[in-house]
Amino acid sequence: MKKHYEVIVVGGGIIGTSIAYHLAKAGKKTAVFESGEVGKKATHAAAGMLGAHAECDKPGTFFQFARASQQVYQQLTIELKNNSGIDIRRHDGGILKIAFTESDRERLMRMAALDSAEWLTAEQVVDMEPDVTKDIIGANFIADDVHVEPIAVCKAFAKGARLFGADIFEYTPVIAIDTDSGVQIQTALGTVEAEHIVIACGVWSGPFFKQLGINKSFYPVKGECLSVWNDRIPLVRTLYHDHCYIVPRHNGKLIIGATMKPKNWDERPELGGIKAIIEKAKTMIPEIDKLKIDRCWAGLRPATVDGNPYIGHHPINNRILFAAGHFRNGILLAPATGEMIRDLIIGQPVKPAWIEAFKLERTEVVIE
Ligand SMILES: Cc1cc2nc3c(=O)[nH]c(=O)nc-3n(C[C@H](O)[C@H](O)[C@H](O)COP(=O)(O)OP(=O)(O)OC[C@H]3O[C@@H](n4cnc5c(N)ncnc54)[C@H](O)[C@@H]3O)c2cc1C
């Protein structure tokens, strides 16, 4: 096994593989070390919405970063197909954020002030999607909030990275990171050195932060989902209300998600969670409970105290970088995160507002 790389990425979820892809493409000799299989943790659980507008209800740096990442996906869809042969199954229908009450409407109207959101009346919504309940009072339509298949994106990043010369070691957990002389990782395969090490272990990044003297914590927000076979509801657009969504996939199935269970480390879906999201989905499409279950699953969103990811350098060791804590938006933010870490490593300019917003030393306002 090679004992030296320019960059080692610890963690092979969508964040780690995006970073590896962007660095390998830029000519950096890169290796990814992954505990299990690439893309099998939070990435595997995600619905794949690129919900820059669906997830932000106010303008600001997070929204700009999310929007930039969403826009990168437009060119990535073709680029990843060319460079890896994998279709990331971008689905262009957009999102309808539904309002049932006046307070829903007021919140959505504020969001409509952001670019690209358009307020539609209940009649317009039902014309577009005839299976939506007549109980709504309208919806925000966001054409740009498309979705992709997260596992396909992660596989495409990993394969593309390999084809640009990266090595990806699955079933090879990183046990420790040493900074005594240079930077190196300890694995079951031995010690491996690098010019730079990037920590991208999702919710499992905490122990590495601690080992490297950073006093930041992560906690899981468990999310449960199910997919259903669909032969009767011709849904084109994703429906979204109160953190519940119904996403139409290319293969005709619908994804229904997702619960939010903070500080729950159990990766198995619970009957109560699945029941709750079916009930919420029924409020949007009453007919949905006639569909047949395909499968249920759960995953752990990597949350930080202020809800924003940590993306940037270690405060005193420039050879160590972090890219973790993408919470509900890791699929959306993966391209911009990969580009940002690449640029920090190769010395290309990065927007100062992004460095400030995601740096480790920021002042954090705790989210509820
Ligand atoms: C139900 C659900 C729905 C979601 N829907 C969306 C959505 O629609 N859109 C969106 O943008 N986001 C969504 N998300 C959020 C998104 O899934 C996450 O933000 C994203 O997957 C985080 O990616 P990651 O690479 O940081 O973490 P992960 O995918 O968890 O990857 C971290 C990797 O690090 C590895 N690892 C851990 N410890 C070590 C170690 N010691 N050595 C080596 N490797 C290690 C793990 O095995 C894992 O593969 C959803 C999440 C859930 C749970």
The ligand as an SDF file (V2000), in Angstrom:
LIG
                    3D

 53 58  0  0  0  0  0  0  0  0999 V2000
  -33.8550   10.6760    6.0510 C   0  0  0  0  0  0  0  0  0  0  0  0
  -32.8810   11.6970    5.4870 C   0  0  0  0  0  0  0  0  0  0  0  0
  -33.2430   12.4460    4.3870 C   0  0  0  0  0  0  0  0  0  0  0  0
  -32.3530   13.3860    3.8600 C   0  0  0  0  0  0  0  0  0  0  0  0
  -32.7160   14.0770    2.7350 N   0  0  0  0  0  0  0  0  0  0  0  0
  -31.8570   14.9740    2.2020 C   0  0  0  0  0  0  0  0  0  0  0  0
  -32.1900   15.6640    1.0130 C   0  0  0  0  0  0  0  0  0  0  0  0
  -33.2570   15.4410    0.4320 O   0  0  0  0  0  0  0  0  0  0  0  0
  -31.3000   16.5810    0.5250 N   0  0  0  0  0  0  0  0  0  0  0  0
  -30.1070   16.8310    1.1400 C   0  0  0  0  0  0  0  0  0  0  0  0
  -29.3460   17.6900    0.6580 O   0  0  0  0  0  0  0  0  0  0  0  0
  -29.7510   16.1540    2.2580 N   0  0  0  0  0  0  0  0  0  0  0  0
  -30.5910   15.2490    2.8060 C   0  0  0  0  0  0  0  0  0  0  0  0
  -30.2510   14.5780    3.9430 N   0  0  0  0  0  0  0  0  0  0  0  0
  -28.9930   14.9210    4.6290 C   0  0  0  0  0  0  0  0  0  0  0  0
  -27.8070   14.2190    3.9810 C   0  0  0  0  0  0  0  0  0  0  0  0
  -28.0960   12.8420    3.8550 O   0  0  0  0  0  0  0  0  0  0  0  0
  -26.5450   14.4030    4.8300 C   0  0  0  0  0  0  0  0  0  0  0  0
  -26.3560   15.7750    5.1320 O   0  0  0  0  0  0  0  0  0  0  0  0
  -25.3210   13.9090    4.0600 C   0  0  0  0  0  0  0  0  0  0  0  0
  -25.5050   12.5850    3.6230 O   0  0  0  0  0  0  0  0  0  0  0  0
  -24.0720   13.9860    4.9270 C   0  0  0  0  0  0  0  0  0  0  0  0
  -23.0190   13.4220    4.1740 O   0  0  0  0  0  0  0  0  0  0  0  0
  -21.6480   13.0430    4.8690 P   0  0  0  0  0  0  0  0  0  0  0  0
  -20.7710   12.5180    3.8050 O   0  0  0  0  0  0  0  0  0  0  0  0
  -21.1790   14.1800    5.6980 O   0  0  0  0  0  0  0  0  0  0  0  0
  -22.0590   11.8980    5.9190 O   0  0  0  0  0  0  0  0  0  0  0  0
  -22.2940   10.3340    5.7010 P   0  0  0  0  0  0  0  0  0  0  0  0
  -23.0420   10.0580    4.4560 O   0  0  0  0  0  0  0  0  0  0  0  0
  -22.8660    9.8200    6.9730 O   0  0  0  0  0  0  0  0  0  0  0  0
  -20.8300    9.7910    5.4810 O   0  0  0  0  0  0  0  0  0  0  0  0
  -19.8660    9.7860    6.5090 C   0  0  0  0  0  0  0  0  0  0  0  0
  -18.9790    8.5820    6.2310 C   0  0  0  0  0  0  0  0  0  0  0  0
  -17.8720    8.5780    7.1450 O   0  0  0  0  0  0  0  0  0  0  0  0
  -17.5840    7.2320    7.4360 C   0  0  0  0  0  0  0  0  0  0  0  0
  -16.7850    7.1620    8.6710 N   0  0  0  0  0  0  0  0  0  0  0  0
  -17.1910    7.3980    9.9430 C   0  0  0  0  0  0  0  0  0  0  0  0
  -16.1610    7.2130   10.8000 N   0  0  0  0  0  0  0  0  0  0  0  0
  -15.0910    6.8820   10.0490 C   0  0  0  0  0  0  0  0  0  0  0  0
  -13.7330    6.5390   10.3490 C   0  0  0  0  0  0  0  0  0  0  0  0
  -13.2730    6.5100   11.6130 N   0  0  0  0  0  0  0  0  0  0  0  0
  -12.8980    6.2200    9.3210 N   0  0  0  0  0  0  0  0  0  0  0  0
  -13.3450    6.2170    8.0390 C   0  0  0  0  0  0  0  0  0  0  0  0
  -14.6270    6.5090    7.6980 N   0  0  0  0  0  0  0  0  0  0  0  0
  -15.4760    6.8430    8.6930 C   0  0  0  0  0  0  0  0  0  0  0  0
  -18.9670    6.5800    7.5720 C   0  0  0  0  0  0  0  0  0  0  0  0
  -18.8780    5.1640    7.4250 O   0  0  0  0  0  0  0  0  0  0  0  0
  -19.7220    7.2620    6.4390 C   0  0  0  0  0  0  0  0  0  0  0  0
  -19.7080    6.5200    5.2360 O   0  0  0  0  0  0  0  0  0  0  0  0
  -31.0870   13.5970    4.4690 C   0  0  0  0  0  0  0  0  0  0  0  0
  -30.7160   12.8160    5.5630 C   0  0  0  0  0  0  0  0  0  0  0  0
  -31.5960   11.8660    6.0750 C   0  0  0  0  0  0  0  0  0  0  0  0
  -31.1690   11.0100    7.2420 C   0  0  0  0  0  0  0  0  0  0  0  0
  1  2  1  0
  2  3  1  0
  2 52  2  0
  3  4  2  0
  4  5  1  0
  4 50  1  0
  5  6  2  0
  6  7  1  0
  6 13  1  0
  7  8  2  0
  7  9  1  0
  9 10  1  0
 10 11  2  0
 10 12  1  0
 12 13  2  0
 13 14  1  0
 14 15  1  0
 14 50  1  0
 15 16  1  0
 16 17  1  0
 16 18  1  0
 18 19  1  0
 18 20  1  0
 20 21  1  0
 20 22  1  0
 22 23  1  0
 23 24  1  0
 24 25  2  0
 24 26  1  0
 24 27  1  0
 27 28  1  0
 28 29  2  0
 28 30  1  0
 28 31  1  0
 31 32  1  0
 32 33  1  0
 33 34  1  0
 33 48  1  0
 34 35  1  0
 35 36  1  0
 35 46  1  0
 36 37  1  0
 36 45  1  0
 37 38  2  0
 38 39  1  0
 39 40  1  0
 39 45  2  0
 40 41  1  0
 40 42  2  0
 42 43  1  0
 43 44  2  0
 44 45  1  0
 46 47  1  0
 46 48  1  0
 48 49  1  0
 50 51  2  0
 51 52  1  0
 52 53  1  0
M  END
$$$$
